[in-house]
Amino acid sequence: MSHALSLLLVPLVYLAWSWWSKNSDRRLPPGPRPILFLGNVHQFPAEFQHKTFSEWRKQHGDLVFARLFQSKAIIVNSLCVAQDLLEKRSAVASDRPPMIFLNDVLGWDSDFGFMRYGERWRMQRKWTHLAFEKQAALKSYSPVQYRERAKLLSALLKHPKDYREHYQRFAAALIMEITYGYTLVSDDDEFFRRTQHAIQLTLNVGGAAAASLIDFFPIIKHVPAWLPGAGFMRDALVARKAVREHIDIPYNAVKYDVISGQAKSSFVSSLIAQHLKNDTLTPYIEEEIKGSASGLYIVLTTFILAMVLHPDVYKKAQEEIDQVIGHSRLPNLEDRELLPYIECIIKELFRWNPPSPLGLPHSLTEDQEYNGYNLPGGAIVFTNIWQMTQDTEFYPEPEKFRPERFQKMDNDTAKRTDPRRFIFGFGRRICPGRHFADTNAWLGITSIVATLDICKARDINNNEITPGAFFSHGIVRYDPCIERLGDSTC
């Protein structure tokens, strides 16, 4: 019996020693105390992780080290540190962690945002740069933007209570038209609904505990869906089918139109035509084109919440547009520099409710030395964008929505603290569509200010209803939680 017990204890002692030796490096950044095997998993909340990371910052500083089972994690709570690590050292900080559940299980592996750093990523980065970062390309999209803006305003005037659905359609219509050359004709459009379905299923199944475990224990992805207790895998297979349809069906429709000579000009059609002409449209290239096609809604819904809570800000914005634009036309992109207060509102919207509080994680490909700390290669790097937007050094009373804060800054400070410089990511992983997203947000907001009044809803006793400033959680925050009770009567 004692011999058998000894045989059992040997591997346990070895595992414990191995774990201790990996966690005993005193040159790691400070962080919460881990426990055996789990690390700090028990301290990671299921929701609002960015707020937990901000609490850790108070105890441990701008750079925090944690363990998720055997994976190393570095949490960056400071804009300065994020720029040092992810921009100045982008050659070793541009990878993504494997994201096994999203990529291998759900089928998002060809999506540019989730892709590991390498040749595939560089190819797609080149394509998206040409489509969304060249000024000539951005200007060519303005007819589509103006047309969809008109549809948005018409829908808001007819059915103001359904503003969420109108914003979703506005965002989707712009993306579908420019990416695929496809015009959304209604809210029930099959392509629009298919995309919404794929995203919703991904969010639903991604919330399961087993989904998170797959990233740390990849063997779980091989669990058969028919096995008792493997309901999460059955849900994942349903989600994977929806994801592939969302990627494949629009692509195949465009490919058919290109081959038959009836394709409208779009990002995808130009890539397909180019590779057909060069006889390089291989299955590999096709997968890359599909992936490259994969926050506006969040910004616009946050705008409504902020203006309901701050009617004085909305009144000031209306006065600026009345003085500069007048009443005979809608604002155009050429008017942007003439509307500085609107610009401050947009900056404050991005700061007050950043669409992605943590962004997508990076991964270090090599060991790094930083401020006397050893940052191990392979570590996952979380950027707490939300904390950066709450930094009291640059944004006094950050919980308050106050666009005027940007008016009072000198030019250098205003440029350095513009949240649009960091909410879209860092270094080589910065979102290539950020300029397009910004112009769409500006067009939507200025057009609403120029044409509509926004006020609080009223209850059955005609009392105003003041919504709370609460926001959802997740990699992307899809909705500020705005109460929608009764009809608004201004």
C-alpha positions as CSV (number, residue, x, y, z in Angstrom):
1,M,0.0,0.0,0.0
2,S,2.8,2.4,0.9
3,H,4.6,1.5,-2.3
4,A,1.5,2.4,-4.4
5,L,1.1,5.6,-2.4
6,S,4.7,6.6,-3.2
7,L,4.1,6.0,-6.9
8,L,1.1,8.2,-6.7
9,L,2.8,11.0,-4.8
10,V,5.9,11.2,-7.1
11,P,4.0,12.7,-10.1
12,L,2.0,14.9,-7.8
13,V,5.1,16.3,-6.2
14,Y,6.7,16.8,-9.6
15,L,3.7,18.7,-10.9
16,A,3.6,20.9,-7.8
17,W,7.3,21.6,-8.0
18,S,7.0,22.3,-11.8
19,W,4.1,24.7,-11.1
20,W,6.0,26.4,-8.2
21,S,9.2,26.9,-10.3
22,K,7.2,28.5,-13.1
23,N,5.6,30.9,-10.7
24,S,8.6,31.8,-8.5
25,D,10.2,34.2,-10.9
26,R,10.5,37.4,-8.8
27,R,11.1,39.5,-11.9
28,L,7.6,39.0,-13.2
29,P,5.3,42.0,-12.8
30,P,3.2,42.0,-9.6
31,G,-0.2,40.5,-9.6
32,P,-2.9,38.7,-7.5
33,R,-1.7,35.6,-5.7
34,P,-2.3,32.4,-7.7
35,I,-3.3,29.0,-6.3
36,L,-2.0,25.6,-7.3
37,F,-2.9,24.5,-10.9
38,L,-5.7,27.1,-11.3
39,G,-3.5,30.1,-11.1
40,N,-5.8,33.1,-11.0
41,V,-8.7,31.6,-12.9
42,H,-10.9,31.8,-9.8
43,Q,-10.3,35.5,-9.6
44,F,-11.4,36.2,-13.2
45,P,-15.1,37.2,-13.3
46,A,-17.4,36.0,-16.0
47,E,-18.5,39.6,-16.7
48,F,-16.9,43.1,-16.7
49,Q,-13.3,41.8,-16.5
50,H,-12.1,45.3,-17.4
51,K,-13.4,46.6,-14.0
52,T,-11.6,43.8,-12.1
53,F,-8.4,44.6,-14.0
54,S,-8.8,48.3,-12.9
55,E,-9.1,47.2,-9.3
56,W,-5.9,45.1,-9.7
57,R,-4.2,48.2,-11.0
58,K,-4.9,50.0,-7.7
59,Q,-3.1,47.2,-5.9
60,H,-0.4,46.2,-8.4
61,G,0.2,49.0,-10.9
62,D,-0.1,49.6,-14.6
63,L,1.4,46.2,-15.5
64,V,-0.2,43.2,-13.8
65,F,0.8,39.5,-14.2
66,A,-1.7,36.6,-13.8
67,R,-2.0,32.9,-14.6
68,L,-4.8,31.2,-16.3
69,F,-4.1,27.5,-15.5
70,Q,-0.6,27.2,-17.2
71,S,-1.0,30.2,-19.5
72,K,0.7,33.4,-18.6
73,A,-1.2,36.7,-18.9
74,I,-0.1,40.3,-18.8
75,I,-2.7,43.0,-18.2
76,V,-1.8,46.5,-19.4
77,N,-3.8,49.3,-17.6
78,S,-1.9,52.3,-19.0
79,L,-1.9,53.9,-22.4
80,C,1.8,54.8,-22.1
81,V,2.7,51.1,-21.3
82,A,0.5,49.9,-24.1
83,Q,2.2,52.1,-26.6
84,D,5.6,51.1,-25.4
85,L,4.9,47.4,-25.6
86,L,2.5,47.0,-28.5
87,E,3.6,49.9,-30.8
88,K,7.3,50.4,-30.2
89,R,7.9,46.6,-30.0
90,S,5.2,45.6,-32.5
91,A,7.6,43.1,-34.2
92,V,7.2,40.8,-31.1
93,A,3.8,41.9,-29.8
94,S,1.5,41.6,-32.9
95,D,0.5,37.9,-32.5
96,R,-2.8,36.7,-31.2
97,P,-3.3,33.8,-28.7
98,P,-4.5,30.6,-30.5
99,M,-8.3,31.4,-29.7
100,I,-9.0,27.7,-30.3
101,F,-12.7,27.9,-29.6
102,L,-13.4,30.8,-31.9
103,N,-11.0,29.7,-34.7
104,D,-11.0,25.9,-34.7
105,V,-14.4,25.1,-33.2
106,L,-16.6,27.9,-34.5
107,G,-14.8,28.5,-37.8
108,W,-13.7,32.1,-37.5
109,D,-10.2,31.1,-38.4
110,S,-10.2,33.1,-41.7
111,D,-11.3,36.3,-39.9
112,F,-8.6,38.9,-40.1
113,G,-9.1,40.1,-36.5
114,F,-8.6,36.7,-34.9
115,M,-5.8,35.4,-37.2
116,R,-2.4,34.6,-35.9
117,Y,0.5,36.9,-37.0
118,G,2.1,35.6,-40.1
119,E,2.0,35.5,-43.9
120,R,-1.8,35.0,-44.0
121,W,-2.3,38.0,-41.8
122,R,0.1,40.1,-43.8
123,M,-1.8,39.3,-47.0
124,Q,-5.1,40.3,-45.6
125,R,-3.6,43.4,-43.9
126,K,-2.4,44.6,-47.3
127,W,-5.8,44.1,-48.9
128,T,-7.7,45.9,-46.1
129,H,-5.2,48.7,-46.1
130,L,-5.9,49.5,-49.8
131,A,-9.6,49.3,-49.2
132,F,-10.0,51.3,-45.9
133,E,-6.9,53.4,-45.3
134,K,-6.3,55.1,-48.6
135,Q,-8.0,58.5,-48.8
136,A,-9.1,57.9,-52.4
137,A,-10.9,54.6,-51.4
138,L,-12.6,56.3,-48.4
139,K,-13.8,59.2,-50.6
140,S,-15.3,56.7,-53.1
141,Y,-17.6,55.4,-50.4
142,S,-19.4,58.7,-49.7
143,P,-22.3,58.2,-52.2
144,V,-23.2,54.9,-50.4
145,Q,-22.8,56.6,-47.0
146,Y,-25.1,59.5,-48.0
147,R,-27.7,57.2,-49.5
148,E,-27.8,55.0,-46.4
149,R,-27.9,58.1,-44.1
150,A,-31.1,59.2,-45.9
151,K,-32.6,55.7,-45.3
152,L,-31.6,55.9,-41.6
153,L,-33.2,59.3,-41.1
154,S,-36.4,58.2,-42.9
155,A,-36.7,55.2,-40.7
156,L,-36.1,57.2,-37.5
157,L,-38.7,59.7,-38.5
158,K,-41.3,57.0,-39.2
159,H,-40.5,54.7,-36.3
160,P,-38.4,56.5,-33.7
161,K,-38.9,53.9,-30.9
162,D,-37.1,51.3,-33.1
163,Y,-33.9,53.2,-33.3
164,R,-31.8,50.2,-32.3
165,E,-33.0,48.2,-35.2
166,H,-32.4,51.2,-37.5
167,Y,-28.8,51.6,-36.3
168,Q,-28.1,47.9,-36.8
169,R,-29.4,48.1,-40.4
170,F,-27.4,51.3,-41.1
171,A,-24.2,49.7,-39.9
172,A,-24.8,46.4,-41.8
173,A,-25.9,48.2,-45.0
174,L,-22.7,50.2,-45.2
175,I,-20.5,47.1,-44.7
176,M,-22.5,44.8,-47.1
177,E,-22.5,47.4,-49.9
178,I,-18.8,48.3,-49.7
179,T,-17.6,44.7,-49.0
180,Y,-19.9,42.8,-51.4
181,G,-21.7,45.4,-53.5
182,Y,-24.9,44.2,-52.0
183,T,-27.7,46.6,-51.2
184,L,-29.9,45.8,-48.2
185,V,-33.5,46.3,-49.2
186,S,-35.2,45.7,-45.9
187,D,-34.7,44.9,-42.2
188,D,-35.7,41.3,-43.1
189,D,-33.0,40.9,-45.7
190,E,-31.6,37.4,-45.7
191,F,-28.0,38.4,-45.7
192,F,-28.5,40.8,-42.9
193,R,-30.4,38.3,-40.8
194,R,-27.8,35.6,-41.5
195,T,-25.0,37.8,-40.2
196,Q,-26.9,38.7,-37.1
197,H,-27.7,35.0,-36.5
198,A,-24.0,34.0,-36.8
199,I,-22.9,36.7,-34.4
200,Q,-25.6,36.0,-31.8
201,L,-24.9,32.2,-31.8
202,T,-21.2,32.9,-31.4
203,L,-21.9,35.1,-28.4
204,N,-24.4,32.6,-26.9
205,V,-22.2,29.5,-27.2
206,G,-19.1,31.5,-26.3
207,G,-20.5,32.2,-22.9
208,A,-20.5,28.6,-21.9
209,A,-17.8,27.6,-19.3
210,A,-16.7,24.7,-21.5
211,A,-16.0,27.2,-24.3
212,S,-13.5,29.0,-22.2
213,L,-11.8,25.8,-21.1
214,I,-11.1,24.7,-24.7
215,D,-8.6,27.6,-25.1
216,F,-6.6,26.2,-22.2
217,F,-7.2,22.5,-22.8
218,P,-7.5,22.0,-26.5
219,I,-8.2,18.3,-26.3
220,I,-11.8,19.2,-25.2
221,K,-12.5,20.3,-28.8
222,H,-12.4,16.6,-29.8
223,V,-15.2,15.6,-27.4
224,P,-18.0,14.0,-29.6
225,A,-21.2,16.1,-29.7
226,W,-23.2,12.9,-29.1
227,L,-21.6,12.3,-25.7
228,P,-23.8,12.8,-22.7
229,G,-23.0,16.2,-21.1
230,A,-21.4,17.5,-24.4
231,G,-24.4,19.9,-25.1
232,F,-21.9,22.7,-25.6
233,M,-20.4,20.9,-28.6
234,R,-23.8,20.4,-30.2
235,D,-24.4,24.1,-29.8
236,A,-21.0,24.9,-31.2
237,L,-21.7,22.8,-34.3
238,V,-24.9,24.7,-34.9
239,A,-23.0,28.0,-34.5
240,R,-20.2,26.8,-36.8
241,K,-22.7,26.1,-39.6
242,A,-24.2,29.6,-39.2
243,V,-20.7,31.1,-39.2
244,R,-19.7,29.3,-42.4
245,E,-23.0,30.4,-44.1
246,H,-22.4,34.0,-43.1
247,I,-18.9,33.8,-44.7
248,D,-19.5,31.5,-47.7
249,I,-22.9,32.5,-49.1
250,P,-22.2,36.2,-49.8
251,Y,-18.8,35.4,-51.2
252,N,-20.2,32.7,-53.5
253,A,-22.9,35.2,-54.7
254,V,-20.2,37.8,-55.6
255,K,-18.0,35.2,-57.3
256,Y,-20.9,34.0,-59.5
257,D,-21.6,37.7,-60.5
258,V,-18.0,38.3,-61.3
259,I,-17.8,35.2,-63.5
260,S,-21.0,36.0,-65.2
261,G,-19.9,39.6,-65.8
262,Q,-22.6,41.3,-63.7
263,A,-20.9,42.1,-60.4
264,K,-21.1,45.6,-58.9
265,S,-17.9,47.2,-57.8
266,S,-16.9,46.1,-54.3
267,F,-14.0,45.1,-52.1
268,V,-14.6,41.3,-52.7
269,S,-15.5,41.5,-56.4
270,S,-12.2,43.4,-57.1
271,L,-10.1,40.8,-55.3
272,I,-11.9,37.9,-57.0
273,A,-11.5,39.6,-60.5
274,Q,-7.8,40.3,-59.9
275,H,-7.1,36.7,-58.9
276,L,-9.2,35.2,-61.7
277,K,-7.3,37.4,-64.2
278,N,-4.0,36.2,-62.8
279,D,-5.2,32.6,-62.5
280,T,-4.4,32.6,-58.8
281,L,-7.9,32.1,-57.3
282,T,-6.9,29.0,-55.4
283,P,-9.0,27.6,-52.5
284,Y,-6.4,29.1,-50.1
285,I,-6.8,32.5,-51.7
286,E,-10.6,32.2,-51.6
287,E,-10.5,31.5,-47.9
288,E,-8.4,34.6,-47.4
289,I,-10.8,36.8,-49.3
290,K,-13.7,35.5,-47.3
291,G,-12.0,36.2,-44.1
292,S,-11.0,39.8,-45.0
293,A,-14.7,40.6,-45.6
294,S,-15.8,39.9,-42.1
295,G,-18.7,49.5,-33.6
296,L,-20.9,51.7,-35.5
297,Y,-24.1,50.5,-33.9
298,I,-22.6,50.9,-30.4
299,V,-21.5,54.5,-30.9
300,L,-24.9,55.6,-32.2
301,T,-26.9,53.9,-29.4
302,T,-24.5,55.4,-26.8
303,F,-25.1,58.8,-28.5
304,I,-28.8,58.5,-27.9
305,L,-28.3,57.6,-24.2
306,A,-25.8,60.4,-23.7
307,M,-28.1,63.0,-25.3
308,V,-31.2,61.8,-23.3
309,L,-29.1,62.3,-20.1
310,H,-27.5,65.5,-21.2
311,P,-30.0,67.7,-23.2
312,D,-27.8,70.7,-22.7
313,V,-25.1,69.0,-24.8
314,Y,-27.6,68.2,-27.5
315,K,-28.9,71.7,-27.6
316,K,-25.4,73.1,-28.0
317,A,-24.7,70.7,-30.8
318,Q,-27.9,71.7,-32.6
319,E,-27.0,75.4,-32.2
320,E,-23.6,74.7,-33.8
321,I,-25.1,73.0,-36.8
322,D,-27.8,75.7,-37.2
323,Q,-25.1,78.4,-37.2
324,V,-22.7,76.6,-39.6
325,I,-24.9,74.6,-41.9
326,G,-28.3,76.3,-41.6
327,H,-31.6,74.5,-42.3
328,S,-31.5,74.0,-46.1
329,R,-29.3,70.9,-46.2
330,L,-27.7,68.1,-44.2
331,P,-24.1,68.1,-43.0
332,N,-21.5,66.6,-45.4
333,L,-18.1,65.2,-44.7
334,E,-16.6,68.5,-46.1
335,D,-18.2,70.3,-43.2
336,R,-16.4,68.3,-40.5
337,E,-13.6,70.8,-39.6
338,L,-16.3,73.5,-39.2
339,L,-18.1,71.7,-36.4
340,P,-15.6,71.4,-33.5
341,Y,-18.1,70.8,-30.8
342,I,-19.6,67.8,-32.6
343,E,-16.1,66.5,-32.9
344,C,-15.7,66.8,-29.1
345,I,-19.0,64.9,-28.6
346,I,-17.7,62.0,-30.8
347,K,-14.4,61.9,-28.8
348,E,-16.4,61.8,-25.6
349,L,-18.7,59.1,-26.8
350,F,-15.7,56.8,-27.6
351,R,-14.2,57.7,-24.2
352,W,-17.4,57.3,-22.1
353,N,-18.3,53.9,-23.5
354,P,-15.5,52.4,-25.6
355,P,-17.1,49.7,-27.9
356,S,-14.5,47.1,-26.9
357,P,-13.3,47.6,-23.3
358,L,-10.5,45.1,-23.5
359,G,-10.0,44.8,-27.3
360,L,-8.7,41.6,-28.6
361,P,-5.7,40.1,-26.8
362,H,-2.2,40.2,-28.2
363,S,0.5,37.6,-27.6
364,L,4.3,38.0,-27.2
365,T,6.4,35.9,-29.5
366,E,9.6,36.5,-27.5
367,D,10.7,37.2,-23.9
368,Q,10.8,41.0,-23.3
369,E,12.5,43.1,-20.6
370,Y,10.4,46.1,-19.5
371,N,11.1,48.5,-16.6
372,G,13.0,45.8,-14.8
373,Y,10.3,43.1,-15.3
374,N,10.6,39.9,-17.4
375,L,7.6,39.5,-19.7
376,P,7.7,35.9,-20.9
377,G,7.3,34.9,-24.5
378,G,3.9,33.3,-25.3
379,A,2.1,35.5,-22.7
380,I,-1.3,36.7,-23.5
381,V,-1.5,40.5,-23.4
382,F,-4.8,42.1,-22.3
383,T,-5.1,45.9,-22.9
384,N,-7.6,47.5,-20.5
385,I,-8.9,50.1,-22.9
386,W,-11.7,51.0,-20.5
387,Q,-9.2,51.9,-17.8
388,M,-7.2,54.1,-20.3
389,T,-10.4,56.1,-21.0
390,Q,-11.0,56.6,-17.3
391,D,-7.5,57.9,-16.5
392,T,-8.0,60.9,-14.2
393,E,-4.7,62.4,-15.2
394,F,-6.1,63.2,-18.7
395,Y,-9.9,62.9,-18.0
396,P,-10.9,64.5,-14.7
397,E,-14.2,63.1,-13.4
398,P,-14.2,60.4,-16.0
399,E,-17.6,59.0,-15.1
400,K,-19.2,62.2,-16.3
401,F,-20.1,62.7,-20.0
402,R,-18.5,66.1,-20.7
403,P,-17.4,66.9,-24.3
404,E,-16.1,70.3,-23.2
405,R,-13.1,68.5,-21.6
406,F,-11.5,68.3,-25.1
407,Q,-12.1,71.9,-25.8
408,K,-10.0,73.0,-22.9
409,M,-6.9,71.0,-23.9
410,D,-4.0,72.4,-25.8
411,N,-3.5,70.9,-29.2
412,D,-0.7,68.4,-28.2
413,T,-2.7,67.1,-25.2
414,A,-5.9,66.9,-27.3
415,K,-4.2,64.9,-29.9
416,R,-2.4,62.6,-27.4
417,T,-5.6,61.9,-25.5
418,D,-8.0,61.5,-28.4
419,P,-9.6,58.1,-27.6
420,R,-9.7,57.3,-31.3
421,R,-6.0,56.9,-31.1
422,F,-6.2,53.8,-29.0
423,I,-9.8,52.3,-28.8
424,F,-9.3,50.7,-32.2
425,G,-6.2,48.8,-31.1
426,F,-2.4,49.1,-31.0
427,G,0.5,48.7,-33.3
428,R,0.2,46.5,-36.4
429,R,-3.1,45.2,-35.0
430,I,-4.9,48.5,-35.1
431,C,-8.2,48.2,-36.9
432,P,-7.8,49.1,-40.5
433,G,-11.4,50.2,-40.8
434,R,-11.1,52.8,-38.1
435,H,-11.3,55.8,-40.4
436,F,-14.3,54.4,-42.2
437,A,-16.0,53.7,-38.9
438,D,-15.3,57.2,-37.6
439,T,-16.7,58.9,-40.7
440,N,-19.9,56.8,-40.5
441,A,-20.3,57.7,-36.8
442,W,-19.9,61.4,-37.7
443,L,-22.4,61.3,-40.5
444,G,-25.0,59.5,-38.4
445,I,-24.6,61.7,-35.4
446,T,-24.6,65.1,-37.3
447,S,-27.6,64.1,-39.4
448,I,-29.6,63.1,-36.3
449,V,-28.6,66.4,-34.6
450,A,-29.6,68.4,-37.7
451,T,-33.1,66.8,-38.1
452,L,-34.4,65.3,-34.9
453,D,-35.1,66.3,-31.3
454,I,-34.1,63.8,-28.6
455,C,-35.8,63.7,-25.2
456,K,-36.8,61.4,-22.4
457,A,-39.7,59.1,-22.7
458,R,-42.6,59.5,-20.3
459,D,-44.6,57.0,-18.2
460,I,-48.3,56.6,-18.1
461,N,-48.5,59.5,-15.6
462,N,-46.6,61.8,-18.0
463,N,-43.5,61.8,-15.8
464,E,-40.1,61.8,-17.5
465,I,-38.2,58.5,-17.4
466,T,-34.4,58.9,-16.8
467,P,-32.5,55.9,-18.0
468,G,-29.5,54.6,-16.1
469,A,-26.0,54.7,-17.8
470,F,-25.4,51.0,-17.7
471,F,-23.5,49.1,-20.4
472,S,-23.3,45.4,-21.4
473,H,-20.1,43.4,-21.1
474,G,-18.0,41.3,-23.5
475,I,-15.2,41.7,-26.1
476,V,-17.6,44.0,-27.9
477,R,-20.3,45.8,-26.0
478,Y,-23.3,45.6,-28.2
479,D,-25.7,47.7,-26.3
480,P,-25.9,50.5,-23.7
481,C,-28.9,49.5,-21.5
482,I,-31.4,52.2,-22.4
483,E,-34.9,51.8,-21.0
484,R,-37.5,52.1,-23.7
485,L,-40.9,52.8,-22.1
486,G,-43.7,54.6,-23.8
487,D,-43.6,57.2,-26.5
488,S,-41.2,60.1,-26.4
489,T,-43.0,63.4,-26.4
490,C,-40.8,66.5,-26.6
